[in-house]
Amino acid sequence: MTTTNEPPVATTHTSTASDPAAKRSILLLFAGLMVTMLLSALDQTIFSTALPTIVGELDGVNHMLWVTTAYILAATIMMPVYGKLGDLIGRKGLFVGAISIFMIGSVVGGLAPDMTWLIVGRAVQGLGGGGLMILSQAIIADVVPARERGRYMGAIGGVFALASVAGPLLGGWFTESIGWRWAFWMNLPLGALAILAAITLLKLPKHDNTRKPTIDIAGMILLAITSTAIVLVTTWGGTQYDWDSLIIIGLIALAVVGGFSFVMVERAAPEPIMPLHMFKERNFVLTTTSGLITGIAMFGALAYMPTYLQMVTGVNATQAGLLMIPMMGALLVSSVTAGQLVSRTGRYKWLPLTGSFIVAIGLALLSTMTPDLPIWVLCSYLAVMGLGLGMSMQILVLIVQNTFPNSQVGTATSSNNYFRQIGASIGTAVVGSLFVARLTELLGTRLPAAAASATGDTNSLTPAAVRDLPDAIREIIVGAYNDSLTPVFLYMVPLVLVSAVLLMFIKEVPLATTIDRGDKSETLDGLGVEDGTDTEGATTAADAESHELITVSDQTGATSIIRSQP
């Protein structure tokens, strides 16, 4: 046996890994969560291919970005609320409530007669959707130790990849066959199935109901005000209003004052919605900042890719969805593989670091696109982007969850996701604003007066309408779409490189092999799994702070640890 200086790798000796009955229970529970995560993930992607037709029919191209932004903003505001309330009162009831609200929003959107009601429906969906992913991730942390959680988190990334392929395909198929409103109606049977799964399969640790929880109402209100002001600034600035207009300046001031007031309230709140002590943890700060940047890059760059594909390459909505498969296939493979590698080796720092560099390369390649670029080359660029995203997204969440005890895992997970969604809101809004403003400018300058009158109102342009235009006019419009979007990809490359540099400073703490519930050990009701069962040889994040750990490898390559005396 030889002693090495490599970072310690914790072995797994828990009943969740060895008890077949417990494993079956967890797999059933995870299957129920996957249905809900699929529901949430599909709704973020299904409108991508349908959006050009929807806004064309409802005469609202100038409001196009709000169909996406309204959902993301509402979901972002609600994430910390669901995370904190889940830690305080339990997650099962909240989970069912979130799904129900999501279904109500789907009904509103499905019946929408105009853009206003469509956006309202999307906002209501977001109020419920903000809890679906957060509560799912926190529920997994309730029953699976961090060391084993990698393979589950990888599967979550796989759900996103599947939804990202199935969503655009379904959106395109609905648009061209039975109608885009079925993108809303399909959520009703899926939501009913998710509620049934939650009621029958979710058996979680019992909460202490004797203590009346203190709800941070003031913090919730200030967080909502600040988040809304930030997104409105990025959405309206430079497009609907000048950057030096009173409205934009007022919103910036509101964001600053709201953010400062939020920090002051959180310092004094007995149960803050976003505890400030979390920001003293280096790994939380680094992964959260990286997650925000990832949100800007991913949602900002990809939200308008299906629209680009339809307008520039001339494919229909279904074909545009198919062209996204290389990116999502790469994301699926890299996410699942990354999760398996983390669970087997305990090593995780290199994955999001490498992924960030790959994402930067993918963005740089996408910035070189031209209207005559072969489609297979474009798809290969998208695959590079997907490969990098799959290596980083869910691993960052796992690092956050490994930093805090289970009693705070909902709050920590939601706070991390909140900033990623703020990045998504900013990214989608900024890219949308730049794209629409630049597109309007280019169409105004490049289209001759006679051609502009022949195309009609540019707000009502749909991919089908563009395909039917004379070649000379179509080429002008296609060139304007290409030249409006591709520079944005290049703008985001330095930002993603900053994320990679930050990730270099992550401290690779051994992944916990038990579920730390703070002040006591709890039995997982109905699962037969006890916290702290058979922990011989296991380490937690807390152990790493008080013991020197030495990694030992034998001749077979297996690793174990020796824990010195404190």
Phi, psi and omega per residue, in radians:
M1 nan 2.499 -3.125
T2 -2.226 2.518 3.117
T3 -1.639 2.345 -3.140
T4 -2.041 2.923 3.109
N5 -1.794 0.251 -3.126
E6 -1.232 2.754 3.092
P7 -1.011 2.545 -3.061
P8 -1.166 2.546 3.088
V9 -2.115 2.092 -3.072
A10 -1.426 2.376 3.072
T11 -1.448 2.806 -3.081
T12 -1.922 2.081 3.100
H13 -2.392 1.173 3.141
T14 -2.161 2.760 -3.116
S15 -1.187 -0.371 3.099
T16 -1.139 -0.464 -3.112
A17 -1.528 -0.399 -3.009
S18 -1.971 -0.416 -3.083
D19 -1.487 1.939 -3.091
P20 -1.035 -0.690 -3.132
A21 -1.126 -0.749 3.126
A22 -1.129 -0.705 -3.137
K23 -1.122 -0.717 3.114
R24 -1.103 -0.707 3.130
S25 -1.098 -0.747 3.137
I26 -1.158 -0.680 3.126
L27 -1.140 -0.676 3.078
L28 -1.126 -0.779 3.099
L29 -1.043 -0.777 -3.116
F30 -1.121 -0.644 3.097
A31 -1.069 -0.702 3.083
G32 -1.116 -0.710 3.115
L33 -1.154 -0.604 -3.128
M34 -1.106 -0.635 3.102
V35 -1.066 -0.773 -3.128
T36 -1.188 -0.744 3.123
M37 -1.121 -0.631 3.086
L38 -1.125 -0.700 3.099
L39 -1.020 -0.832 -3.129
S40 -1.173 -0.786 -3.077
A41 -1.178 -0.680 3.124
L42 -1.051 -0.677 -3.053
D43 -1.231 -0.340 3.108
Q44 -1.463 -0.234 -3.043
T45 -2.111 -0.354 -2.975
I46 -1.184 -0.408 -3.106
F47 -1.543 -0.107 -3.050
S48 -1.080 -0.780 3.131
T49 -1.467 -0.443 -3.130
A50 -1.452 -0.320 -2.981
L51 -1.046 -0.778 3.139
P52 -1.014 -0.691 3.131
T53 -1.249 -0.719 -3.121
I54 -1.048 -0.889 -3.081
V55 -1.229 -0.480 3.061
G56 -1.190 -0.777 3.136
E57 -1.163 -0.663 -3.114
L58 -1.601 0.106 3.079
D59 0.966 1.023 -3.072
G60 -2.584 0.763 3.116
V61 -1.046 -0.618 -3.128
N62 -1.220 -0.201 3.060
H63 -1.916 0.234 -3.014
M64 -1.018 -0.734 -3.043
L65 -1.176 -0.358 -3.133
W66 -1.268 -0.404 3.095
V67 -1.088 -0.652 3.093
T68 -1.487 -0.786 -3.049
T69 -1.133 -0.657 -3.123
A70 -1.049 -0.740 3.129
Y71 -1.150 -0.847 -3.072
I72 -1.117 -0.719 -3.131
L73 -1.104 -0.839 -3.136
A74 -1.097 -0.747 3.132
A75 -1.123 -0.685 -3.133
T76 -1.089 -0.801 -3.134
I77 -1.061 -0.672 -3.034
M78 -1.443 -0.328 -3.080
M79 -0.967 -0.947 3.129
P80 -1.093 -0.532 3.131
V81 -1.119 -0.882 3.125
Y82 -1.097 -0.713 -3.117
G83 -1.091 -0.819 -3.121
K84 -1.215 -0.788 -3.141
L85 -1.100 -0.603 3.093
G86 -1.095 -0.702 3.087
D87 -1.165 -0.577 -3.049
L88 -1.472 -0.761 -2.982
I89 -2.096 -0.018 -3.100
G90 1.773 2.753 -2.948
R91 -1.801 -0.382 -2.981
K92 -1.117 -0.888 -3.140
G93 -1.070 -0.739 3.101
L94 -1.071 -0.675 -3.113
F95 -1.067 -0.851 3.123
V96 -1.115 -0.697 3.124
G97 -1.113 -0.711 3.138
A98 -1.110 -0.736 3.114
I99 -1.100 -0.709 -3.121
S100 -1.112 -0.766 3.108
I101 -1.091 -0.710 3.107
F102 -1.031 -0.726 3.134
M103 -1.177 -0.654 3.087
I104 -1.072 -0.778 3.089
G105 -1.059 -0.598 3.111
S106 -1.145 -0.663 3.097
V107 -1.133 -0.780 3.127
V108 -1.054 -0.802 3.140
G109 -1.147 -0.688 -3.132
G110 -1.138 -0.490 -3.128
L111 -1.696 0.021 -3.009
A112 -1.033 2.179 3.106
P113 -1.535 -0.264 -3.110
D114 -2.658 -3.136 -3.073
M115 -1.123 -0.604 -3.118
T116 -1.048 -0.870 -3.129
W117 -1.226 -0.522 3.067
L118 -1.097 -0.784 -3.139
I119 -1.170 -0.671 3.082
V120 -1.057 -0.788 3.116
G121 -1.048 -0.709 3.118
R122 -1.156 -0.647 3.120
A123 -1.146 -0.743 3.107
V124 -1.119 -0.706 3.053
Q125 -0.992 -0.726 -3.142
G126 -1.114 -0.614 3.115
L127 -1.051 -0.613 3.063
G128 -1.514 -0.692 -3.080
G129 -1.098 -0.459 3.119
G130 -1.069 -0.421 -3.134
G131 -1.619 -0.329 -3.017
L132 -1.123 -0.902 -3.084
M133 -1.312 -0.718 -3.120
I134 -1.066 -0.886 -3.104
L135 -1.161 -0.604 3.096
S136 -1.090 -0.821 -3.134
Q137 -1.137 -0.654 3.134
A138 -1.239 -0.637 3.117
I139 -1.118 -0.681 3.078
I140 -1.063 -0.713 3.121
A141 -1.180 -0.378 3.093
D142 -1.191 -0.456 -2.967
V143 -2.161 -0.189 -3.084
V144 -2.222 2.159 3.088
P145 -1.060 2.730 -3.050
A146 -1.004 -0.682 -3.089
R147 -1.094 -0.650 3.130
E148 -1.506 -0.228 -2.996
R149 -1.288 -0.316 -3.086
G150 -0.983 -0.781 -3.106
R151 -1.168 -0.540 3.096
Y152 -1.273 -0.718 3.117
M153 -1.141 -0.595 3.060
G154 -1.112 -0.672 3.098
A155 -1.154 -0.578 3.065
I156 -1.083 -0.763 3.059
G157 -1.051 -0.610 3.079
G158 -1.124 -0.634 3.084
V159 -1.088 -0.765 3.097
F160 -1.043 -0.756 -3.139
A161 -1.111 -0.786 3.118
L162 -1.060 -0.798 -3.134
A163 -1.146 -0.590 -3.124
S164 -1.208 -0.448 3.034
V165 -1.517 -0.874 -3.092
A166 -1.153 -0.630 -3.115
G167 -1.032 -1.022 3.108
P168 -1.036 -0.640 3.113
L169 -1.130 -0.810 3.110
L170 -1.119 -0.749 3.112
G171 -1.044 -0.750 3.111
G172 -1.153 -0.733 -3.128
W173 -1.160 -0.768 3.093
F174 -1.038 -0.766 -3.087
T175 -1.060 -0.690 -3.034
E176 -1.624 -0.085 -3.097
S177 -2.203 -1.542 -2.997
I178 -1.526 -0.105 3.068
G179 1.977 2.517 -3.047
W180 -1.158 -0.338 -3.127
R181 -1.128 -0.337 3.098
W182 -1.221 -0.230 3.003
A183 -1.129 -0.427 3.027
F184 -1.561 -0.796 -3.039
W185 -1.105 -0.538 -3.114
M186 -1.113 -0.363 -3.130
N187 -1.238 -0.370 -3.079
L188 -1.207 -0.902 3.085
P189 -1.159 -0.640 3.097
L190 -1.129 -0.710 3.120
G191 -1.131 -0.714 3.104
A192 -1.087 -0.710 3.103
L193 -1.129 -0.690 3.134
A194 -1.146 -0.713 3.106
I195 -1.120 -0.751 3.110
L196 -1.057 -0.757 3.117
A197 -1.117 -0.707 -3.136
A198 -1.117 -0.746 -3.101
I199 -1.189 -0.687 -3.023
T200 -1.592 -0.468 -2.989
L201 -1.885 -0.423 -3.067
L202 -1.441 1.829 3.065
K203 -2.119 1.752 -2.943
L204 -1.897 2.930 3.087
P205 -0.965 2.419 -3.128
K206 -1.226 2.409 3.122
H207 -1.624 2.680 3.061
D208 -1.359 1.794 -3.089
N209 -1.578 0.057 -3.117
T210 -1.401 -0.384 -3.112
R211 -1.732 2.145 -3.139
K212 -1.283 2.103 -3.094
P213 -1.249 2.587 3.074
T214 -1.747 2.057 -3.076
I215 -1.627 2.289 -3.110
D216 -1.481 1.285 -3.097
I217 -1.099 -0.800 -3.117
A218 -1.057 -0.733 3.115
G219 -1.094 -0.715 3.134
M220 -1.090 -0.782 -3.117
I221 -1.131 -0.798 -3.136
L222 -1.149 -0.640 3.105
L223 -1.134 -0.707 3.121
A224 -1.132 -0.753 -3.138
I225 -1.110 -0.805 -3.111
T226 -1.127 -0.788 -3.130
S227 -1.085 -0.762 -3.141
T228 -1.109 -0.757 -3.141
A229 -1.075 -0.733 -3.137
I230 -1.073 -0.825 -3.086
V231 -1.203 -0.650 3.116
L232 -1.145 -0.647 3.094
V233 -1.073 -0.847 -3.104
T234 -1.221 -0.462 -3.125
T235 -1.410 -0.775 -3.037
W236 -1.599 -0.449 -3.047
G237 -1.094 2.176 3.101
G238 1.427 -0.116 3.130
T239 -2.071 -1.360 3.141
Q240 -1.269 -0.554 3.118
Y241 -2.334 2.594 3.058
D242 -1.179 2.659 -3.120
W243 -1.097 -0.476 3.141
D244 -1.701 0.250 3.112
S245 -1.289 2.761 -3.125
L246 -1.080 -0.631 -3.115
I247 -1.129 -0.825 -3.121
I248 -1.175 -0.768 3.110
I249 -1.080 -0.702 3.112
G250 -1.124 -0.699 3.116
L251 -1.160 -0.689 3.087
I252 -1.081 -0.767 3.106
A253 -1.099 -0.711 3.119
L254 -1.092 -0.689 3.120
A255 -1.132 -0.730 -3.121
V256 -1.179 -0.846 -3.134
V257 -1.128 -0.754 3.124
G258 -1.086 -0.740 3.124
G259 -1.124 -0.767 3.116
F260 -1.104 -0.765 -3.139
S261 -1.129 -0.638 3.119
F262 -1.078 -0.772 3.129
V263 -1.088 -0.743 3.141
M264 -1.105 -0.739 3.127
V265 -1.143 -0.717 -3.111
E266 -1.161 -0.532 3.128
R267 -1.149 -0.524 -3.055
A268 -1.793 -0.266 -3.050
A269 -1.208 2.380 3.101
P270 -1.166 -0.597 3.089
E271 -2.288 1.298 -3.064
P272 -1.087 2.507 3.130
I273 -1.180 -0.488 3.098
M274 -2.403 1.459 -3.056
P275 -0.983 2.311 -3.087
L276 -1.248 -0.345 3.141
H277 -1.131 -0.391 3.115
M278 -1.086 -0.547 -3.080
F279 -1.360 0.001 3.002
K280 -1.514 -0.205 3.133
E281 -1.531 2.080 -3.068
R282 -1.016 -0.790 -3.098
N283 -1.107 -0.633 3.122
F284 -1.141 -0.801 -3.108
V285 -1.111 -0.784 -3.094
L286 -1.168 -0.807 -3.128
T287 -1.213 -0.598 3.116
T288 -1.182 -0.745 3.091
T289 -1.109 -0.750 3.110
S290 -1.114 -0.691 3.113
G291 -1.106 -0.677 3.087
L292 -1.059 -0.789 3.131
I293 -1.136 -0.694 3.094
T294 -1.072 -0.684 3.101
G295 -1.095 -0.741 3.103
I296 -1.057 -0.832 -3.079
A297 -1.185 -0.831 -3.037
M298 -1.187 -1.002 -3.064
F299 -1.272 -0.644 3.125
G300 -1.129 -0.742 -3.076
A301 -1.365 -0.645 -2.958
L302 -1.709 -0.241 -3.103
A303 -1.075 -0.566 -3.067
Y304 -1.868 0.093 3.136
M305 -1.095 -0.797 3.098
P306 -1.045 -0.660 3.075
T307 -1.095 -0.747 3.095
Y308 -1.040 -0.806 -3.113
L309 -1.060 -0.733 -3.126
Q310 -1.195 -0.793 -3.064
M311 -1.300 -0.681 -3.016
V312 -1.563 -0.794 -3.102
T313 -1.527 -0.273 3.103
G314 1.467 0.147 3.137
V315 -1.354 2.817 3.083
N316 -1.480 -3.136 -3.033
A317 -1.093 -0.736 -3.141
T318 -1.130 -0.746 3.136
Q319 -1.141 -0.624 3.085
A320 -1.080 -0.683 3.068
G321 -1.109 -0.716 3.119
L322 -1.110 -0.602 -3.123
L323 -1.227 -0.241 3.076
M324 -1.479 -0.161 -3.080
I325 -1.025 -0.755 3.136
P326 -0.981 -0.721 3.134
M327 -1.147 -0.810 -3.087
M328 -1.286 -0.532 3.048
G329 -1.122 -0.743 3.098
A330 -1.138 -0.698 3.107
L331 -1.095 -0.744 3.127
L332 -1.054 -0.870 -3.094
V333 -1.115 -0.809 -3.079
S334 -1.229 -0.595 3.135
S335 -1.191 -0.837 3.138
V336 -1.137 -0.749 3.136
T337 -1.111 -0.733 3.130
A338 -1.082 -0.748 3.125
G339 -1.088 -0.738 3.114
Q340 -1.127 -0.723 -3.141
L341 -1.106 -0.708 3.138
V342 -1.135 -0.772 -3.127
S343 -1.143 -0.595 -3.102
R344 -1.397 -0.672 -3.008
T345 -1.862 -0.415 -3.047
G346 1.361 -0.027 -3.135
R347 -1.653 2.340 -3.050
Y348 -2.488 -0.354 -3.020
K349 -1.035 -0.684 -3.030
W350 -1.222 -0.374 -3.055
L351 -1.203 -1.001 3.119
P352 -1.154 -0.500 3.108
L353 -1.117 -0.877 3.111
T354 -1.118 -0.700 -3.134
G355 -1.048 -0.667 -3.137
S356 -1.119 -0.719 3.104
F357 -1.134 -0.668 3.129
I358 -1.176 -0.688 3.085
V359 -1.060 -0.728 3.115
A360 -1.056 -0.725 3.107
I361 -1.109 -0.758 3.136
G362 -1.065 -0.743 3.114
L363 -1.117 -0.716 3.118
A364 -1.086 -0.700 3.114
L365 -1.151 -0.733 -3.134
L366 -1.116 -0.493 -3.129
S367 -1.229 -0.203 -3.122
T368 -1.668 0.072 -3.082
M369 -1.112 2.542 3.055
T370 -2.337 2.825 -3.123
P371 -1.044 -0.465 -3.111
D372 -1.736 0.222 3.106
L373 -1.181 2.301 3.096
P374 -0.991 2.440 -3.060
I375 -1.081 -0.622 -3.111
W376 -1.150 -0.538 3.092
V377 -1.229 -0.757 3.099
L378 -1.020 -0.746 3.135
C379 -1.131 -0.613 3.119
S380 -1.182 -0.609 3.066
Y381 -1.103 -0.741 3.121
L382 -1.119 -0.639 3.130
A383 -1.109 -0.679 3.097
V384 -1.068 -0.771 3.115
M385 -1.052 -0.800 -3.134
G386 -1.111 -0.666 3.118
L387 -1.031 -0.791 3.141
G388 -1.185 -0.723 -3.135
L389 -1.120 -0.696 -3.132
G390 -1.134 -0.486 -3.125
M391 -1.386 -0.243 -2.974
S392 -2.075 -0.691 -2.893
M393 -0.995 -1.041 -3.032
Q394 -1.333 -0.449 3.108
I395 -1.156 -0.619 3.106
L396 -1.099 -0.697 3.095
V397 -1.123 -0.725 3.129
L398 -1.068 -0.712 3.125
I399 -1.085 -0.724 3.113
V400 -1.095 -0.834 -3.109
Q401 -1.111 -0.535 3.129
N402 -1.308 -0.207 -3.082
T403 -1.498 -0.383 -3.024
F404 -2.223 2.729 3.079
P405 -1.204 2.864 -3.063
N406 -1.094 -0.474 3.133
S407 -1.155 -0.269 3.127
Q408 -2.061 0.115 -2.985
V409 -1.170 -0.612 3.110
G410 -1.144 -0.781 3.125
T411 -1.119 -0.774 -3.135
A412 -1.149 -0.780 -3.137
T413 -1.101 -0.765 -3.111
S414 -1.198 -0.645 3.119
S415 -1.128 -0.758 3.093
N416 -1.078 -0.799 3.139
N417 -1.197 -0.540 3.111
Y418 -1.018 -0.840 -3.110
F419 -1.217 -0.551 3.053
R420 -1.150 -0.686 3.124
Q421 -1.255 -0.568 3.009
I422 -1.044 -0.739 3.064
G423 -1.065 -0.709 3.116
A424 -1.123 -0.733 3.113
S425 -1.088 -0.838 -3.130
I426 -1.134 -0.796 -3.121
G427 -1.063 -0.844 3.141
T428 -1.104 -0.770 -3.101
A429 -1.179 -0.802 -3.111
V430 -1.142 -0.839 3.120
V431 -1.080 -0.753 3.124
G432 -1.091 -0.741 3.136
S433 -1.129 -0.831 3.114
L434 -1.079 -0.741 -3.109
F435 -1.118 -0.879 -3.094
V436 -1.163 -0.754 -3.134
A437 -1.109 -0.796 3.138
R438 -1.155 -0.701 3.131
L439 -1.103 -0.784 3.121
T440 -1.063 -0.731 3.130
E441 -1.117 -0.821 -3.094
L442 -1.172 -0.705 3.106
L443 -1.136 -0.633 3.138
G444 -1.183 -0.602 -3.091
T445 -1.578 -0.531 -3.057
R446 -1.571 -0.520 -3.121
L447 -1.405 2.151 3.034
P448 -1.086 2.767 -3.090
A449 -1.007 -0.743 -3.129
A450 -1.153 -0.693 3.140
A451 -1.200 -0.647 3.136
A452 -1.103 -0.699 3.107
S453 -1.209 -0.532 3.133
A454 -1.247 -0.573 3.140
T455 -1.385 -0.312 -3.118
G456 1.408 -2.767 -3.126
D457 -1.212 2.100 -3.126
T458 -1.139 -0.343 3.065
N459 -1.136 -0.377 -3.073
S460 -1.827 0.214 3.118
L461 -1.184 2.253 3.036
T462 -2.072 2.818 3.107
P463 -0.972 -0.690 3.134
A464 -1.118 -0.709 3.140
A465 -1.136 -0.692 3.129
V466 -1.134 -0.694 -3.132
R467 -1.117 -0.453 -3.098
D468 -1.559 -0.053 -3.127
L469 -1.345 2.761 3.037
P470 -1.011 2.631 -3.046
D471 -0.937 -0.772 -3.067
A472 -1.097 -0.739 -3.135
I473 -1.258 -0.705 -3.128
R474 -1.074 -0.715 -3.135
E475 -1.101 -0.627 3.106
I476 -1.133 -0.792 -3.118
I477 -1.154 -0.752 3.119
V478 -1.071 -0.767 3.117
G479 -1.102 -0.644 3.119
A480 -1.150 -0.732 3.103
Y481 -1.093 -0.761 -3.121
N482 -1.126 -0.826 -3.069
D483 -1.292 -0.222 3.106
S484 -1.489 -0.524 -3.014
L485 -1.785 -0.709 -3.011
T486 -1.057 -0.628 3.129
P487 -1.099 -0.464 -3.107
V488 -1.108 -0.627 3.127
F489 -1.048 -0.734 -3.118
L490 -1.180 -0.597 3.132
Y491 -1.052 -0.510 -3.034
M492 -1.554 -0.154 -3.138
V493 -1.052 -0.886 3.127
P494 -1.041 -0.601 3.137
L495 -1.102 -0.762 3.136
V496 -1.194 -0.580 3.083
L497 -1.152 -0.610 3.040
V498 -1.061 -0.726 3.093
S499 -1.027 -0.755 3.140
A500 -1.082 -0.715 3.134
V501 -1.117 -0.730 3.132
L502 -1.078 -0.712 -3.097
L503 -1.164 -0.313 3.082
M504 -1.115 -0.400 -3.047
F505 -1.709 0.151 3.065
I506 -1.157 2.403 3.070
K507 -1.591 2.073 -3.069
E508 -1.410 1.470 3.109
V509 -1.378 2.402 3.126
P510 -0.962 2.427 3.126
L511 -1.231 2.335 -3.103
A512 -1.142 2.438 3.103
T513 -1.813 0.015 3.020
T514 -2.243 2.904 3.140
I515 -1.719 1.896 -3.098
D516 -1.471 1.920 -3.125
R517 -1.711 0.362 3.024
G518 1.548 -1.531 -2.993
D519 -1.920 -0.032 -3.131
K520 -2.775 2.868 3.064
S521 -1.698 2.296 -3.104
E522 -2.103 2.592 3.041
T523 -1.566 2.344 3.094
L524 -1.327 1.882 -3.042
D525 -0.973 2.111 3.072
G526 1.504 -0.176 -3.100
L527 -1.784 -0.335 -3.114
G528 1.215 0.465 -3.120
V529 -2.026 2.169 3.141
E530 -1.840 2.396 3.045
D531 -1.103 2.273 3.067
G532 1.478 0.114 -3.128
T533 -1.218 2.293 3.047
D534 0.910 1.060 -3.059
T535 -1.700 0.283 3.140
E536 -1.059 2.211 3.119
G537 1.432 0.000 -3.096
A538 -1.606 2.646 3.101
T539 -2.232 2.683 3.048
T540 -2.155 3.050 3.124
A541 -1.052 -0.632 -3.139
A542 -1.140 -0.647 3.135
D543 -1.022 -0.674 -3.038
A544 -1.127 -0.445 -3.115
E545 -1.351 -0.433 -3.008
S546 -2.012 -0.015 -3.130
H547 -2.335 2.549 2.991
E548 -1.500 2.176 -3.084
L549 -1.883 2.351 -3.140
I550 -2.120 2.179 3.109
T551 -1.422 2.326 -3.134
V552 -2.170 2.308 3.097
S553 -2.105 2.460 3.103
D554 -1.721 -3.004 -3.055
Q555 -1.215 -0.331 3.139
T556 -1.500 -0.120 -3.126
G557 1.632 -0.106 3.129
A558 -1.227 2.562 -3.113
T559 -2.013 2.609 3.044
S560 -2.553 3.127 -3.127
I561 -2.240 2.646 2.987
I562 -2.003 2.195 -3.121
R563 -1.768 2.085 3.133
S564 -1.387 2.972 3.087
Q565 -1.271 2.497 3.113
P566 -1.158 nan nan
